[in-house]
Amino acid sequence: MFPVKNRYDEVFEIEIDGWCFGLTNYPGEISAAVVHRVIRELASSFQAAIEHNVVFNVLEIAAKFSEASRHLIHEQEIASAIVAQLPNPSTLLEEQMCVLGLVIDQVEQAYPGSLDSFYRRWQIGVKAA
Amino acid sequence: MSSNHGAQHHGEHPDHERLDQQLIQAQMLALRVIAPPKSRIGQILRDRLEELYERLGDKIDPAKRRELTAANQDRAVNDSESKLDGPKEAPRDIGAVSSVGAPVAELNIVVGASELQQDSPIVERADSIPATPKFRSSTDQTQQAVSQAAQTSWVWVLSQLLQTDLKRLGLEPDELNDIRVFLIKSEAAKYDKLQLLSRLPDSLSPEAITKIFEDIRTLAAGYVAFVMVEKARSEAEAEGELKQILDLPRSVFSPFYGIKTIEFDPEDILRKLG
């Protein structure tokens, strides 16, 4: 296991909790689009977490967001959305690729096929580039 | 993908090949209607179509496609002679889709889909599709007719095709959600035309979503600031000094990064304004 840099695991946890707090305490009605927008916004944070060697638990985060969004979206859908925001492995260092592998592996264990989906997107991303 | 499924399990049976072609046609419609040029969704669909054509050994032969379209057209006319009151269009190449009225060729996708093999995932969708399309685009229809139209239009059929097939193509929930929003808006346009819709719900308005999102970000920023200050304070109390200053979370505070403070004299501005 690689050491976490700059205590980023703590920052990341606070960040996720912050967004969940925002979703939970928003006084109006929230829609699935809003939740997806939040997850999309977290793309840079997921990348930062991986760059700082933080092996975050996607399933746990998905469960938190699902609960915060009053179960508007299923945990699996949120987990897929998070996986979709993970960085392209080709942009990462070897050490970070291992961290990314550990992150995706948890999702793959729970929802088989996630890795395929990720790989397909990554290939498409390479093609587009 | 059901078309692959058919090709793999049923060999070269002409019916299955035809059904594969019909699915391709449906996806081509989706491509033209939904996916804007150069978008990633468009790229995924195009890749998928290429793969399907390669599998079928049909390298996008325009003549064959026209032949299929014409055959579909004939069959659709036969099927719909006693069912459709709307205007019947002349045979044309696939993909020319009107915005509201569902032409016979497109409605024929419904008929084709209902003939899929029983073990295909499409069957569930095909079973739920009414066999008798009754779409009319005139403005004197009743609300009930509009409701039926919403159920039988090509937009609805495509939404059913897309929601299953695009998941297998690697599209993610947020992108599927975008497609759903597009499809709902397409349907809403019909209601709007009939003056049955006063306004779209907030969940379909990008401006409303952005506003809600920014409000949630503000709440998140408040939470993060509070927690980080508390954390720093507790660490300072426990150890006499801070271990290390934590970075600010990017997603919460990044909008405020890089914004330079501008110093100005209000009186000077007012003077210039005259």
Chai-1 contact restraints between the chains, C-beta under 6 A:
chainA,res_idxA,chainB,res_idxB,connection_type,confidence,min_distance_angstrom,max_distance_angstrom,comment,restraint_id
A,V11,B,L246,contact,1.0,0.0,6.0,A-B,restraint_1
A,V11,B,D247,contact,1.0,0.0,6.0,A-B,restraint_2
A,V11,B,P249,contact,1.0,0.0,6.0,A-B,restraint_3
A,I14,B,V224,contact,1.0,0.0,6.0,A-B,restraint_4
A,I14,B,V227,contact,1.0,0.0,6.0,A-B,restraint_5
A,E15,B,P249,contact,1.0,0.0,6.0,A-B,restraint_6
A,G18,B,A220,contact,1.0,0.0,6.0,A-B,restraint_7
A,G18,B,Y223,contact,1.0,0.0,6.0,A-B,restraint_8
A,G18,B,V224,contact,1.0,0.0,6.0,A-B,restraint_9
A,G18,B,V252,contact,1.0,0.0,6.0,A-B,restraint_10
A,W19,B,A220,contact,1.0,0.0,6.0,A-B,restraint_11
A,F21,B,Y223,contact,1.0,0.0,6.0,A-B,restraint_12
A,G22,B,I216,contact,1.0,0.0,6.0,A-B,restraint_13
A,G22,B,L219,contact,1.0,0.0,6.0,A-B,restraint_14
A,G22,B,A220,contact,1.0,0.0,6.0,A-B,restraint_15
A,L23,B,I216,contact,1.0,0.0,6.0,A-B,restraint_16
A,N25,B,L219,contact,1.0,0.0,6.0,A-B,restraint_17
A,Y26,B,I216,contact,1.0,0.0,6.0,A-B,restraint_18
A,S31,B,S203,contact,1.0,0.0,6.0,A-B,restraint_19
A,A32,B,N177,contact,1.0,0.0,6.0,A-B,restraint_20
A,A33,B,N177,contact,1.0,0.0,6.0,A-B,restraint_21
A,A33,B,I209,contact,1.0,0.0,6.0,A-B,restraint_22
A,V34,B,I209,contact,1.0,0.0,6.0,A-B,restraint_23
A,V34,B,I212,contact,1.0,0.0,6.0,A-B,restraint_24
A,V34,B,F213,contact,1.0,0.0,6.0,A-B,restraint_25
A,H36,B,D174,contact,1.0,0.0,6.0,A-B,restraint_26
A,H36,B,N177,contact,1.0,0.0,6.0,A-B,restraint_27
A,R37,B,F213,contact,1.0,0.0,6.0,A-B,restraint_28
A,E41,B,S251,contact,1.0,0.0,6.0,A-B,restraint_29
A,L42,B,S251,contact,1.0,0.0,6.0,A-B,restraint_30
A,S44,B,R250,contact,1.0,0.0,6.0,A-B,restraint_31
A,S45,B,R250,contact,1.0,0.0,6.0,A-B,restraint_32
A,S45,B,S251,contact,1.0,0.0,6.0,A-B,restraint_33
A,A48,B,R250,contact,1.0,0.0,6.0,A-B,restraint_34
A,E77,B,P173,contact,1.0,0.0,6.0,A-B,restraint_35
A,S80,B,E172,contact,1.0,0.0,6.0,A-B,restraint_36
A,S80,B,P173,contact,1.0,0.0,6.0,A-B,restraint_37
A,A81,B,E172,contact,1.0,0.0,6.0,A-B,restraint_38
A,A81,B,P173,contact,1.0,0.0,6.0,A-B,restraint_39
A,A81,B,D174,contact,1.0,0.0,6.0,A-B,restraint_40
A,A84,B,E172,contact,1.0,0.0,6.0,A-B,restraint_41
A,S117,B,G170,contact,1.0,0.0,6.0,A-B,restraint_42
A,R120,B,G170,contact,1.0,0.0,6.0,A-B,restraint_43
A,R121,B,G170,contact,1.0,0.0,6.0,A-B,restraint_44
